[in-house]
Amino acid sequence: MATARDDQVEVIRLGRLEVRPREFVAAVDGRALQLTVREFQLLTALARRRDRIVTRQELYTAVWQRPFRSHERSVDVYVKRLRRKLKAALPGSELIHTHYGFGYRLSPSVSQLFHTAATDR
């Protein structure tokens, strides 16, 4: 993960995707993505945990800043929306990977079918 900090500027790069949390900007090849506030917060939460499986509970708490309820599906809805927008901006790429029973992972690598020590849960 390439993260640069200079005068409070945080830049997270994941291939052609760049996320600037303090500026509320996510861009692909320099073109800003049109994301809602929640989509941007979700992308930032995943990007800050790049290559790690992040639970739905952890994402919900980070983005909505409320206690997670087991029946809550907001994370899944927003992951679906974010995936759609990322696929449109990066055709042929799959950045958000689902790990059933565990959570989601943002990574340019191929999703692993099963949790292993390499997924760093």
C-alpha positions as CSV (number, residue, x, y, z in Angstrom):
1,M,0.0,0.0,0.0
2,A,1.4,3.4,-1.0
3,T,0.4,6.0,1.6
4,A,1.9,9.4,1.6
5,R,1.6,11.9,4.5
6,D,2.7,15.4,4.0
7,D,1.1,18.2,6.0
8,Q,-1.9,16.0,6.9
9,V,-2.4,14.8,3.4
10,E,-3.2,11.1,3.2
11,V,-3.2,9.4,-0.2
12,I,-4.0,5.7,-0.6
13,R,-3.2,4.2,-3.9
14,L,-4.4,0.8,-5.1
15,G,-3.3,0.4,-8.7
16,R,-5.1,3.0,-10.8
17,L,-7.4,3.9,-7.9
18,E,-6.4,6.8,-5.6
19,V,-8.3,7.7,-2.4
20,R,-7.7,11.0,-0.6
21,P,-9.7,10.8,2.6
22,R,-9.2,14.3,3.9
23,E,-10.1,15.8,0.5
24,F,-13.1,13.5,0.1
25,V,-11.8,12.5,-3.4
26,A,-11.5,9.1,-5.0
27,A,-10.2,9.0,-8.5
28,V,-9.2,6.5,-11.2
29,D,-6.5,7.7,-13.6
30,G,-7.0,11.2,-12.3
31,R,-10.7,11.2,-13.0
32,A,-12.9,11.7,-9.9
33,L,-15.5,9.0,-9.1
34,Q,-19.0,10.2,-8.4
35,L,-19.6,8.6,-5.0
36,T,-22.1,9.3,-2.2
37,V,-20.8,10.2,1.2
38,R,-21.4,6.6,2.5
39,E,-19.9,5.0,-0.6
40,F,-16.8,7.2,-0.1
41,Q,-16.6,6.4,3.6
42,L,-16.9,2.7,2.8
43,L,-14.2,2.9,0.1
44,T,-11.9,4.7,2.6
45,A,-12.5,2.2,5.3
46,L,-11.7,-0.7,3.0
47,A,-8.7,1.1,1.5
48,R,-7.2,1.8,4.9
49,R,-7.4,-1.9,5.5
50,R,-6.2,-3.0,2.1
51,D,-5.7,-6.7,1.6
52,R,-7.3,-7.5,4.9
53,I,-10.7,-9.1,5.4
54,V,-12.9,-6.5,7.1
55,T,-16.1,-7.7,8.8
56,R,-19.5,-6.2,8.0
57,Q,-19.7,-5.1,11.7
58,E,-16.3,-3.3,11.5
59,L,-17.3,-1.5,8.3
60,Y,-20.8,-0.6,9.7
61,T,-19.2,0.9,12.8
62,A,-16.5,2.8,10.8
63,V,-19.0,4.2,8.3
64,W,-22.3,4.7,10.2
65,Q,-20.6,5.2,13.6
66,R,-23.4,3.3,15.4
67,P,-23.5,-0.1,17.0
68,F,-24.0,-2.9,14.4
69,R,-27.3,-4.8,14.5
70,S,-27.2,-8.4,13.2
71,H,-30.1,-7.9,10.7
72,E,-28.5,-4.7,9.3
73,R,-27.8,-5.0,5.5
74,S,-26.6,-1.4,4.7
75,V,-23.0,-2.5,4.3
76,D,-24.0,-5.1,1.7
77,V,-26.2,-2.6,-0.2
78,Y,-23.4,0.0,-0.3
79,V,-20.7,-2.6,-1.3
80,K,-22.9,-3.5,-4.2
81,R,-23.3,0.1,-5.3
82,L,-19.6,0.8,-4.8
83,R,-18.6,-2.3,-6.8
84,R,-20.8,-1.2,-9.7
85,K,-19.1,2.2,-9.8
86,L,-15.6,0.8,-9.5
87,K,-16.3,-1.7,-12.3
88,A,-17.6,1.1,-14.5
89,A,-14.4,3.1,-13.9
90,L,-12.1,0.1,-14.1
91,P,-13.6,-2.4,-16.6
92,G,-12.3,-5.9,-16.1
93,S,-11.1,-5.2,-12.6
94,E,-12.5,-6.7,-9.4
95,L,-11.3,-4.7,-6.3
96,I,-13.9,-5.7,-3.7
97,H,-13.8,-9.3,-2.8
98,T,-16.4,-11.1,-0.7
99,H,-15.3,-13.6,1.9
100,Y,-18.5,-15.4,2.8
101,G,-18.9,-15.7,6.6
102,F,-16.0,-13.3,7.2
103,G,-16.5,-9.9,5.3
104,Y,-15.1,-7.9,2.5
105,R,-11.5,-7.2,1.2
106,L,-10.3,-4.5,-1.0
107,S,-7.4,-5.8,-3.1
108,P,-6.4,-6.0,-6.8
109,S,-5.5,-9.7,-6.2
110,V,-7.8,-12.6,-7.0
111,S,-10.2,-13.4,-4.2
112,Q,-9.4,-16.5,-2.3
113,L,-12.1,-19.1,-1.9
114,F,-11.3,-19.9,1.7
115,H,-9.9,-18.0,4.6
116,T,-6.2,-18.8,5.1
117,A,-3.3,-17.3,7.1
118,A,-2.5,-15.3,3.9
119,T,-5.8,-13.3,4.2
120,D,-4.6,-11.8,7.5
121,R,-8.0,-11.9,9.2
